[in-house]
Amino acid sequence: MDFDRTALIQAAFAARENAYAPYSHFKVGAALLTKQGKVYTGCNIESATYSPTNCAERTAVFKAVSEGERQFAAVAIVGSLEGKKNTLITSPCGVCRQVLYEFGGDDLIVIMAKSETDYKEMLLKDLLPLGFGAQNIQ
């Protein structure tokens, strides 16, 4: 699928502005591209007890799924400490990798960006080898 990576990364940076991270001060934004070309964004949302905290990637997936989307082509992820410039890429955590796998499978494109022009792109199968999905329980 051909798509505008810069626009997807920009959407992730915009989503990061809405992050609620009063404890870690590490704000993350994600922009999820459906196979139909629609973009859903998400940010991380923390809780004082930490375990109910939700990552940006899952926020975007849950928004999309709640509106009927089930197939995704790509996701862009950006993250950094509040007020700091991105110096490292932010990769999806293990839980997010599994949720992304559920709807994107092996070939989901994962863009982890420091900026619009400085990013690493990988397929989800390289971030989650031997992913566990619906095929494993049928």
Phi and psi in radians as a Rosetta constraint file:
Dihedral C 1 N 2 CA 2 C 2 CIRCULARHARMONIC -1.629 0.35
Dihedral N 2 CA 2 C 2 N 3 CIRCULARHARMONIC 2.286 0.35
Dihedral C 2 N 3 CA 3 C 3 CIRCULARHARMONIC -2.674 0.35
Dihedral N 3 CA 3 C 3 N 4 CIRCULARHARMONIC 2.895 0.35
Dihedral C 3 N 4 CA 4 C 4 CIRCULARHARMONIC -1.485 0.35
Dihedral N 4 CA 4 C 4 N 5 CIRCULARHARMONIC 1.735 0.35
Dihedral C 4 N 5 CA 5 C 5 CIRCULARHARMONIC -1.101 0.35
Dihedral N 5 CA 5 C 5 N 6 CIRCULARHARMONIC -0.683 0.35
Dihedral C 5 N 6 CA 6 C 6 CIRCULARHARMONIC -1.060 0.35
Dihedral N 6 CA 6 C 6 N 7 CIRCULARHARMONIC -0.775 0.35
Dihedral C 6 N 7 CA 7 C 7 CIRCULARHARMONIC -1.120 0.35
Dihedral N 7 CA 7 C 7 N 8 CIRCULARHARMONIC -0.667 0.35
Dihedral C 7 N 8 CA 8 C 8 CIRCULARHARMONIC -1.169 0.35
Dihedral N 8 CA 8 C 8 N 9 CIRCULARHARMONIC -0.729 0.35
Dihedral C 8 N 9 CA 9 C 9 CIRCULARHARMONIC -1.137 0.35
Dihedral N 9 CA 9 C 9 N 10 CIRCULARHARMONIC -0.721 0.35
Dihedral C 9 N 10 CA 10 C 10 CIRCULARHARMONIC -1.061 0.35
Dihedral N 10 CA 10 C 10 N 11 CIRCULARHARMONIC -0.695 0.35
Dihedral C 10 N 11 CA 11 C 11 CIRCULARHARMONIC -1.120 0.35
Dihedral N 11 CA 11 C 11 N 12 CIRCULARHARMONIC -0.656 0.35
Dihedral C 11 N 12 CA 12 C 12 CIRCULARHARMONIC -1.160 0.35
Dihedral N 12 CA 12 C 12 N 13 CIRCULARHARMONIC -0.737 0.35
Dihedral C 12 N 13 CA 13 C 13 CIRCULARHARMONIC -1.087 0.35
Dihedral N 13 CA 13 C 13 N 14 CIRCULARHARMONIC -0.719 0.35
Dihedral C 13 N 14 CA 14 C 14 CIRCULARHARMONIC -1.116 0.35
Dihedral N 14 CA 14 C 14 N 15 CIRCULARHARMONIC -0.714 0.35
Dihedral C 14 N 15 CA 15 C 15 CIRCULARHARMONIC -1.129 0.35
Dihedral N 15 CA 15 C 15 N 16 CIRCULARHARMONIC -0.607 0.35
Dihedral C 15 N 16 CA 16 C 16 CIRCULARHARMONIC -1.053 0.35
Dihedral N 16 CA 16 C 16 N 17 CIRCULARHARMONIC -0.505 0.35
Dihedral C 16 N 17 CA 17 C 17 CIRCULARHARMONIC -1.069 0.35
Dihedral N 17 CA 17 C 17 N 18 CIRCULARHARMONIC -0.436 0.35
Dihedral C 17 N 18 CA 18 C 18 CIRCULARHARMONIC -1.597 0.35
Dihedral N 18 CA 18 C 18 N 19 CIRCULARHARMONIC 0.015 0.35
Dihedral C 18 N 19 CA 19 C 19 CIRCULARHARMONIC -1.027 0.35
Dihedral N 19 CA 19 C 19 N 20 CIRCULARHARMONIC 2.504 0.35
Dihedral C 19 N 20 CA 20 C 20 CIRCULARHARMONIC -1.940 0.35
Dihedral N 20 CA 20 C 20 N 21 CIRCULARHARMONIC 1.701 0.35
Dihedral C 20 N 21 CA 21 C 21 CIRCULARHARMONIC -2.350 0.35
Dihedral N 21 CA 21 C 21 N 22 CIRCULARHARMONIC 1.031 0.35
Dihedral C 21 N 22 CA 22 C 22 CIRCULARHARMONIC -1.266 0.35
Dihedral N 22 CA 22 C 22 N 23 CIRCULARHARMONIC -0.204 0.35
Dihedral C 22 N 23 CA 23 C 23 CIRCULARHARMONIC -1.779 0.35
Dihedral N 23 CA 23 C 23 N 24 CIRCULARHARMONIC -0.902 0.35
Dihedral C 23 N 24 CA 24 C 24 CIRCULARHARMONIC -1.515 0.35
Dihedral N 24 CA 24 C 24 N 25 CIRCULARHARMONIC -0.444 0.35
Dihedral C 24 N 25 CA 25 C 25 CIRCULARHARMONIC 1.062 0.35
Dihedral N 25 CA 25 C 25 N 26 CIRCULARHARMONIC 0.343 0.35
Dihedral C 25 N 26 CA 26 C 26 CIRCULARHARMONIC -1.831 0.35
Dihedral N 26 CA 26 C 26 N 27 CIRCULARHARMONIC 1.871 0.35
Dihedral C 26 N 27 CA 27 C 27 CIRCULARHARMONIC -1.713 0.35
Dihedral N 27 CA 27 C 27 N 28 CIRCULARHARMONIC 2.345 0.35
Dihedral C 27 N 28 CA 28 C 28 CIRCULARHARMONIC -2.241 0.35
Dihedral N 28 CA 28 C 28 N 29 CIRCULARHARMONIC 2.442 0.35
Dihedral C 28 N 29 CA 29 C 29 CIRCULARHARMONIC -2.200 0.35
Dihedral N 29 CA 29 C 29 N 30 CIRCULARHARMONIC 2.577 0.35
Dihedral C 29 N 30 CA 30 C 30 CIRCULARHARMONIC -2.389 0.35
Dihedral N 30 CA 30 C 30 N 31 CIRCULARHARMONIC 2.551 0.35
Dihedral C 30 N 31 CA 31 C 31 CIRCULARHARMONIC -2.265 0.35
Dihedral N 31 CA 31 C 31 N 32 CIRCULARHARMONIC 2.131 0.35
Dihedral C 31 N 32 CA 32 C 32 CIRCULARHARMONIC -1.913 0.35
Dihedral N 32 CA 32 C 32 N 33 CIRCULARHARMONIC 2.173 0.35
Dihedral C 32 N 33 CA 33 C 33 CIRCULARHARMONIC -1.758 0.35
Dihedral N 33 CA 33 C 33 N 34 CIRCULARHARMONIC 2.157 0.35
Dihedral C 33 N 34 CA 34 C 34 CIRCULARHARMONIC -1.397 0.35
Dihedral N 34 CA 34 C 34 N 35 CIRCULARHARMONIC 2.858 0.35
Dihedral C 34 N 35 CA 35 C 35 CIRCULARHARMONIC -1.160 0.35
Dihedral N 35 CA 35 C 35 N 36 CIRCULARHARMONIC -0.293 0.35
Dihedral C 35 N 36 CA 36 C 36 CIRCULARHARMONIC -1.561 0.35
Dihedral N 36 CA 36 C 36 N 37 CIRCULARHARMONIC -0.045 0.35
Dihedral C 36 N 37 CA 37 C 37 CIRCULARHARMONIC 1.674 0.35
Dihedral N 37 CA 37 C 37 N 38 CIRCULARHARMONIC 0.082 0.35
Dihedral C 37 N 38 CA 38 C 38 CIRCULARHARMONIC -1.541 0.35
Dihedral N 38 CA 38 C 38 N 39 CIRCULARHARMONIC 2.565 0.35
Dihedral C 38 N 39 CA 39 C 39 CIRCULARHARMONIC -1.966 0.35
Dihedral N 39 CA 39 C 39 N 40 CIRCULARHARMONIC 2.311 0.35
Dihedral C 39 N 40 CA 40 C 40 CIRCULARHARMONIC -2.072 0.35
Dihedral N 40 CA 40 C 40 N 41 CIRCULARHARMONIC 2.355 0.35
Dihedral C 40 N 41 CA 41 C 41 CIRCULARHARMONIC -1.932 0.35
Dihedral N 41 CA 41 C 41 N 42 CIRCULARHARMONIC 2.813 0.35
Dihedral C 41 N 42 CA 42 C 42 CIRCULARHARMONIC -2.699 0.35
Dihedral N 42 CA 42 C 42 N 43 CIRCULARHARMONIC 2.784 0.35
Dihedral C 42 N 43 CA 43 C 43 CIRCULARHARMONIC -2.346 0.35
Dihedral N 43 CA 43 C 43 N 44 CIRCULARHARMONIC 2.864 0.35
Dihedral C 43 N 44 CA 44 C 44 CIRCULARHARMONIC -1.348 0.35
Dihedral N 44 CA 44 C 44 N 45 CIRCULARHARMONIC 2.565 0.35
Dihedral C 44 N 45 CA 45 C 45 CIRCULARHARMONIC -2.327 0.35
Dihedral N 45 CA 45 C 45 N 46 CIRCULARHARMONIC 1.906 0.35
Dihedral C 45 N 46 CA 46 C 46 CIRCULARHARMONIC -1.570 0.35
Dihedral N 46 CA 46 C 46 N 47 CIRCULARHARMONIC 2.831 0.35
Dihedral C 46 N 47 CA 47 C 47 CIRCULARHARMONIC -2.323 0.35
Dihedral N 47 CA 47 C 47 N 48 CIRCULARHARMONIC 2.589 0.35
Dihedral C 47 N 48 CA 48 C 48 CIRCULARHARMONIC -1.020 0.35
Dihedral N 48 CA 48 C 48 N 49 CIRCULARHARMONIC -0.458 0.35
Dihedral C 48 N 49 CA 49 C 49 CIRCULARHARMONIC -1.613 0.35
Dihedral N 49 CA 49 C 49 N 50 CIRCULARHARMONIC 0.066 0.35
Dihedral C 49 N 50 CA 50 C 50 CIRCULARHARMONIC 1.104 0.35
Dihedral N 50 CA 50 C 50 N 51 CIRCULARHARMONIC -0.878 0.35
Dihedral C 50 N 51 CA 51 C 51 CIRCULARHARMONIC -1.096 0.35
Dihedral N 51 CA 51 C 51 N 52 CIRCULARHARMONIC -0.522 0.35
Dihedral C 51 N 52 CA 52 C 52 CIRCULARHARMONIC -1.417 0.35
Dihedral N 52 CA 52 C 52 N 53 CIRCULARHARMONIC 0.071 0.35
Dihedral C 52 N 53 CA 53 C 53 CIRCULARHARMONIC -1.030 0.35
Dihedral N 53 CA 53 C 53 N 54 CIRCULARHARMONIC 2.497 0.35
Dihedral C 53 N 54 CA 54 C 54 CIRCULARHARMONIC -2.125 0.35
Dihedral N 54 CA 54 C 54 N 55 CIRCULARHARMONIC 2.328 0.35
Dihedral C 54 N 55 CA 55 C 55 CIRCULARHARMONIC -1.335 0.35
Dihedral N 55 CA 55 C 55 N 56 CIRCULARHARMONIC 2.784 0.35
Dihedral C 55 N 56 CA 56 C 56 CIRCULARHARMONIC -1.043 0.35
Dihedral N 56 CA 56 C 56 N 57 CIRCULARHARMONIC -0.736 0.35
Dihedral C 56 N 57 CA 57 C 57 CIRCULARHARMONIC -1.088 0.35
Dihedral N 57 CA 57 C 57 N 58 CIRCULARHARMONIC -0.779 0.35
Dihedral C 57 N 58 CA 58 C 58 CIRCULARHARMONIC -1.220 0.35
Dihedral N 58 CA 58 C 58 N 59 CIRCULARHARMONIC -0.601 0.35
Dihedral C 58 N 59 CA 59 C 59 CIRCULARHARMONIC -1.032 0.35
Dihedral N 59 CA 59 C 59 N 60 CIRCULARHARMONIC -0.787 0.35
Dihedral C 59 N 60 CA 60 C 60 CIRCULARHARMONIC -1.120 0.35
Dihedral N 60 CA 60 C 60 N 61 CIRCULARHARMONIC -0.776 0.35
Dihedral C 60 N 61 CA 61 C 61 CIRCULARHARMONIC -1.088 0.35
Dihedral N 61 CA 61 C 61 N 62 CIRCULARHARMONIC -0.819 0.35
Dihedral C 61 N 62 CA 62 C 62 CIRCULARHARMONIC -1.128 0.35
Dihedral N 62 CA 62 C 62 N 63 CIRCULARHARMONIC -0.650 0.35
Dihedral C 62 N 63 CA 63 C 63 CIRCULARHARMONIC -1.073 0.35
Dihedral N 63 CA 63 C 63 N 64 CIRCULARHARMONIC -0.818 0.35
Dihedral C 63 N 64 CA 64 C 64 CIRCULARHARMONIC -1.127 0.35
Dihedral N 64 CA 64 C 64 N 65 CIRCULARHARMONIC -0.828 0.35
Dihedral C 64 N 65 CA 65 C 65 CIRCULARHARMONIC -1.111 0.35
Dihedral N 65 CA 65 C 65 N 66 CIRCULARHARMONIC -0.665 0.35
Dihedral C 65 N 66 CA 66 C 66 CIRCULARHARMONIC -1.155 0.35
Dihedral N 66 CA 66 C 66 N 67 CIRCULARHARMONIC -0.298 0.35
Dihedral C 66 N 67 CA 67 C 67 CIRCULARHARMONIC -1.824 0.35
Dihedral N 67 CA 67 C 67 N 68 CIRCULARHARMONIC 0.241 0.35
Dihedral C 67 N 68 CA 68 C 68 CIRCULARHARMONIC 1.706 0.35
Dihedral N 68 CA 68 C 68 N 69 CIRCULARHARMONIC -0.040 0.35
Dihedral C 68 N 69 CA 69 C 69 CIRCULARHARMONIC -1.386 0.35
Dihedral N 69 CA 69 C 69 N 70 CIRCULARHARMONIC 2.492 0.35
Dihedral C 69 N 70 CA 70 C 70 CIRCULARHARMONIC -2.376 0.35
Dihedral N 70 CA 70 C 70 N 71 CIRCULARHARMONIC -0.175 0.35
Dihedral C 70 N 71 CA 71 C 71 CIRCULARHARMONIC -2.225 0.35
Dihedral N 71 CA 71 C 71 N 72 CIRCULARHARMONIC 2.177 0.35
Dihedral C 71 N 72 CA 72 C 72 CIRCULARHARMONIC -2.098 0.35
Dihedral N 72 CA 72 C 72 N 73 CIRCULARHARMONIC 2.579 0.35
Dihedral C 72 N 73 CA 73 C 73 CIRCULARHARMONIC -1.841 0.35
Dihedral N 73 CA 73 C 73 N 74 CIRCULARHARMONIC -0.616 0.35
Dihedral C 73 N 74 CA 74 C 74 CIRCULARHARMONIC -2.764 0.35
Dihedral N 74 CA 74 C 74 N 75 CIRCULARHARMONIC 2.758 0.35
Dihedral C 74 N 75 CA 75 C 75 CIRCULARHARMONIC -2.467 0.35
Dihedral N 75 CA 75 C 75 N 76 CIRCULARHARMONIC 2.417 0.35
Dihedral C 75 N 76 CA 76 C 76 CIRCULARHARMONIC -1.943 0.35
Dihedral N 76 CA 76 C 76 N 77 CIRCULARHARMONIC 2.395 0.35
Dihedral C 76 N 77 CA 77 C 77 CIRCULARHARMONIC -2.285 0.35
Dihedral N 77 CA 77 C 77 N 78 CIRCULARHARMONIC 2.310 0.35
Dihedral C 77 N 78 CA 78 C 78 CIRCULARHARMONIC -2.342 0.35
Dihedral N 78 CA 78 C 78 N 79 CIRCULARHARMONIC 2.556 0.35
Dihedral C 78 N 79 CA 79 C 79 CIRCULARHARMONIC -2.828 0.35
Dihedral N 79 CA 79 C 79 N 80 CIRCULARHARMONIC 2.598 0.35
Dihedral C 79 N 80 CA 80 C 80 CIRCULARHARMONIC -2.929 0.35
Dihedral N 80 CA 80 C 80 N 81 CIRCULARHARMONIC 2.887 0.35
Dihedral C 80 N 81 CA 81 C 81 CIRCULARHARMONIC -1.122 0.35
Dihedral N 81 CA 81 C 81 N 82 CIRCULARHARMONIC 2.528 0.35
Dihedral C 81 N 82 CA 82 C 82 CIRCULARHARMONIC -0.919 0.35
Dihedral N 82 CA 82 C 82 N 83 CIRCULARHARMONIC 2.251 0.35
Dihedral C 82 N 83 CA 83 C 83 CIRCULARHARMONIC 1.382 0.35
Dihedral N 83 CA 83 C 83 N 84 CIRCULARHARMONIC 0.023 0.35
Dihedral C 83 N 84 CA 84 C 84 CIRCULARHARMONIC -1.906 0.35
Dihedral N 84 CA 84 C 84 N 85 CIRCULARHARMONIC 2.711 0.35
Dihedral C 84 N 85 CA 85 C 85 CIRCULARHARMONIC -1.436 0.35
Dihedral N 85 CA 85 C 85 N 86 CIRCULARHARMONIC 2.492 0.35
Dihedral C 85 N 86 CA 86 C 86 CIRCULARHARMONIC -1.093 0.35
Dihedral N 86 CA 86 C 86 N 87 CIRCULARHARMONIC 2.152 0.35
Dihedral C 86 N 87 CA 87 C 87 CIRCULARHARMONIC -2.011 0.35
Dihedral N 87 CA 87 C 87 N 88 CIRCULARHARMONIC -0.325 0.35
Dihedral C 87 N 88 CA 88 C 88 CIRCULARHARMONIC -2.234 0.35
Dihedral N 88 CA 88 C 88 N 89 CIRCULARHARMONIC 2.714 0.35
Dihedral C 88 N 89 CA 89 C 89 CIRCULARHARMONIC -1.300 0.35
Dihedral N 89 CA 89 C 89 N 90 CIRCULARHARMONIC 2.691 0.35
Dihedral C 89 N 90 CA 90 C 90 CIRCULARHARMONIC -1.938 0.35
Dihedral N 90 CA 90 C 90 N 91 CIRCULARHARMONIC 2.041 0.35
Dihedral C 90 N 91 CA 91 C 91 CIRCULARHARMONIC -1.717 0.35
Dihedral N 91 CA 91 C 91 N 92 CIRCULARHARMONIC 2.757 0.35
Dihedral C 91 N 92 CA 92 C 92 CIRCULARHARMONIC -1.194 0.35
Dihedral N 92 CA 92 C 92 N 93 CIRCULARHARMONIC 2.499 0.35
Dihedral C 92 N 93 CA 93 C 93 CIRCULARHARMONIC -1.204 0.35
Dihedral N 93 CA 93 C 93 N 94 CIRCULARHARMONIC 3.013 0.35
Dihedral C 93 N 94 CA 94 C 94 CIRCULARHARMONIC -1.058 0.35
Dihedral N 94 CA 94 C 94 N 95 CIRCULARHARMONIC -0.730 0.35
Dihedral C 94 N 95 CA 95 C 95 CIRCULARHARMONIC -1.107 0.35
Dihedral N 95 CA 95 C 95 N 96 CIRCULARHARMONIC -0.761 0.35
Dihedral C 95 N 96 CA 96 C 96 CIRCULARHARMONIC -1.138 0.35
Dihedral N 96 CA 96 C 96 N 97 CIRCULARHARMONIC -0.666 0.35
Dihedral C 96 N 97 CA 97 C 97 CIRCULARHARMONIC -1.024 0.35
Dihedral N 97 CA 97 C 97 N 98 CIRCULARHARMONIC -0.733 0.35
Dihedral C 97 N 98 CA 98 C 98 CIRCULARHARMONIC -1.171 0.35
Dihedral N 98 CA 98 C 98 N 99 CIRCULARHARMONIC -0.749 0.35
Dihedral C 98 N 99 CA 99 C 99 CIRCULARHARMONIC -1.146 0.35
Dihedral N 99 CA 99 C 99 N 100 CIRCULARHARMONIC -0.740 0.35
Dihedral C 99 N 100 CA 100 C 100 CIRCULARHARMONIC -1.072 0.35
Dihedral N 100 CA 100 C 100 N 101 CIRCULARHARMONIC -0.655 0.35
Dihedral C 100 N 101 CA 101 C 101 CIRCULARHARMONIC -1.104 0.35
Dihedral N 101 CA 101 C 101 N 102 CIRCULARHARMONIC -0.651 0.35
Dihedral C 101 N 102 CA 102 C 102 CIRCULARHARMONIC -0.979 0.35
Dihedral N 102 CA 102 C 102 N 103 CIRCULARHARMONIC -0.648 0.35
Dihedral C 102 N 103 CA 103 C 103 CIRCULARHARMONIC -1.967 0.35
Dihedral N 103 CA 103 C 103 N 104 CIRCULARHARMONIC -0.252 0.35
Dihedral C 103 N 104 CA 104 C 104 CIRCULARHARMONIC -1.975 0.35
Dihedral N 104 CA 104 C 104 N 105 CIRCULARHARMONIC -0.424 0.35
Dihedral C 104 N 105 CA 105 C 105 CIRCULARHARMONIC 1.153 0.35
Dihedral N 105 CA 105 C 105 N 106 CIRCULARHARMONIC -2.959 0.35
Dihedral C 105 N 106 CA 106 C 106 CIRCULARHARMONIC -0.972 0.35
Dihedral N 106 CA 106 C 106 N 107 CIRCULARHARMONIC -0.638 0.35
Dihedral C 106 N 107 CA 107 C 107 CIRCULARHARMONIC -1.639 0.35
Dihedral N 107 CA 107 C 107 N 108 CIRCULARHARMONIC 0.171 0.35
Dihedral C 107 N 108 CA 108 C 108 CIRCULARHARMONIC -1.076 0.35
Dihedral N 108 CA 108 C 108 N 109 CIRCULARHARMONIC 2.269 0.35
Dihedral C 108 N 109 CA 109 C 109 CIRCULARHARMONIC -1.460 0.35
Dihedral N 109 CA 109 C 109 N 110 CIRCULARHARMONIC 2.201 0.35
Dihedral C 109 N 110 CA 110 C 110 CIRCULARHARMONIC -1.997 0.35
Dihedral N 110 CA 110 C 110 N 111 CIRCULARHARMONIC 2.037 0.35
Dihedral C 110 N 111 CA 111 C 111 CIRCULARHARMONIC -1.871 0.35
Dihedral N 111 CA 111 C 111 N 112 CIRCULARHARMONIC 2.076 0.35
Dihedral C 111 N 112 CA 112 C 112 CIRCULARHARMONIC -1.960 0.35
Dihedral N 112 CA 112 C 112 N 113 CIRCULARHARMONIC 1.950 0.35
Dihedral C 112 N 113 CA 113 C 113 CIRCULARHARMONIC -2.015 0.35
Dihedral N 113 CA 113 C 113 N 114 CIRCULARHARMONIC 2.457 0.35
Dihedral C 113 N 114 CA 114 C 114 CIRCULARHARMONIC -1.596 0.35
Dihedral N 114 CA 114 C 114 N 115 CIRCULARHARMONIC -0.585 0.35
Dihedral C 114 N 115 CA 115 C 115 CIRCULARHARMONIC -2.688 0.35
Dihedral N 115 CA 115 C 115 N 116 CIRCULARHARMONIC -3.102 0.35
Dihedral C 115 N 116 CA 116 C 116 CIRCULARHARMONIC -1.147 0.35
Dihedral N 116 CA 116 C 116 N 117 CIRCULARHARMONIC -0.412 0.35
Dihedral C 116 N 117 CA 117 C 117 CIRCULARHARMONIC -1.991 0.35
Dihedral N 117 CA 117 C 117 N 118 CIRCULARHARMONIC -0.172 0.35
Dihedral C 117 N 118 CA 118 C 118 CIRCULARHARMONIC -2.040 0.35
Dihedral N 118 CA 118 C 118 N 119 CIRCULARHARMONIC 1.717 0.35
Dihedral C 118 N 119 CA 119 C 119 CIRCULARHARMONIC -2.627 0.35
Dihedral N 119 CA 119 C 119 N 120 CIRCULARHARMONIC 2.825 0.35
Dihedral C 119 N 120 CA 120 C 120 CIRCULARHARMONIC -2.009 0.35
Dihedral N 120 CA 120 C 120 N 121 CIRCULARHARMONIC 2.341 0.35
Dihedral C 120 N 121 CA 121 C 121 CIRCULARHARMONIC -2.077 0.35
Dihedral N 121 CA 121 C 121 N 122 CIRCULARHARMONIC 2.256 0.35
Dihedral C 121 N 122 CA 122 C 122 CIRCULARHARMONIC -2.433 0.35
Dihedral N 122 CA 122 C 122 N 123 CIRCULARHARMONIC 2.799 0.35
Dihedral C 122 N 123 CA 123 C 123 CIRCULARHARMONIC -1.509 0.35
Dihedral N 123 CA 123 C 123 N 124 CIRCULARHARMONIC 2.591 0.35
Dihedral C 123 N 124 CA 124 C 124 CIRCULARHARMONIC -1.027 0.35
Dihedral N 124 CA 124 C 124 N 125 CIRCULARHARMONIC -0.590 0.35
Dihedral C 124 N 125 CA 125 C 125 CIRCULARHARMONIC -1.076 0.35
Dihedral N 125 CA 125 C 125 N 126 CIRCULARHARMONIC -0.394 0.35
Dihedral C 125 N 126 CA 126 C 126 CIRCULARHARMONIC -1.463 0.35
Dihedral N 126 CA 126 C 126 N 127 CIRCULARHARMONIC -0.384 0.35
Dihedral C 126 N 127 CA 127 C 127 CIRCULARHARMONIC -1.601 0.35
Dihedral N 127 CA 127 C 127 N 128 CIRCULARHARMONIC -0.406 0.35
Dihedral C 127 N 128 CA 128 C 128 CIRCULARHARMONIC -2.388 0.35
Dihedral N 128 CA 128 C 128 N 129 CIRCULARHARMONIC 1.286 0.35
Dihedral C 128 N 129 CA 129 C 129 CIRCULARHARMONIC -1.119 0.35
Dihedral N 129 CA 129 C 129 N 130 CIRCULARHARMONIC 2.528 0.35
Dihedral C 129 N 130 CA 130 C 130 CIRCULARHARMONIC 0.978 0.35
Dihedral N 130 CA 130 C 130 N 131 CIRCULARHARMONIC 0.781 0.35
Dihedral C 130 N 131 CA 131 C 131 CIRCULARHARMONIC -0.978 0.35
Dihedral N 131 CA 131 C 131 N 132 CIRCULARHARMONIC 2.604 0.35
Dihedral C 131 N 132 CA 132 C 132 CIRCULARHARMONIC -1.783 0.35
Dihedral N 132 CA 132 C 132 N 133 CIRCULARHARMONIC 2.086 0.35
Dihedral C 132 N 133 CA 133 C 133 CIRCULARHARMONIC -2.441 0.35
Dihedral N 133 CA 133 C 133 N 134 CIRCULARHARMONIC -2.907 0.35
Dihedral C 133 N 134 CA 134 C 134 CIRCULARHARMONIC -0.941 0.35
Dihedral N 134 CA 134 C 134 N 135 CIRCULARHARMONIC -0.624 0.35
Dihedral C 134 N 135 CA 135 C 135 CIRCULARHARMONIC -1.073 0.35
Dihedral N 135 CA 135 C 135 N 136 CIRCULARHARMONIC -0.415 0.35
Dihedral C 135 N 136 CA 136 C 136 CIRCULARHARMONIC -1.384 0.35
Dihedral N 136 CA 136 C 136 N 137 CIRCULARHARMONIC -0.292 0.35
Dihedral C 136 N 137 CA 137 C 137 CIRCULARHARMONIC -2.040 0.35
Dihedral N 137 CA 137 C 137 N 138 CIRCULARHARMONIC 0.209 0.35
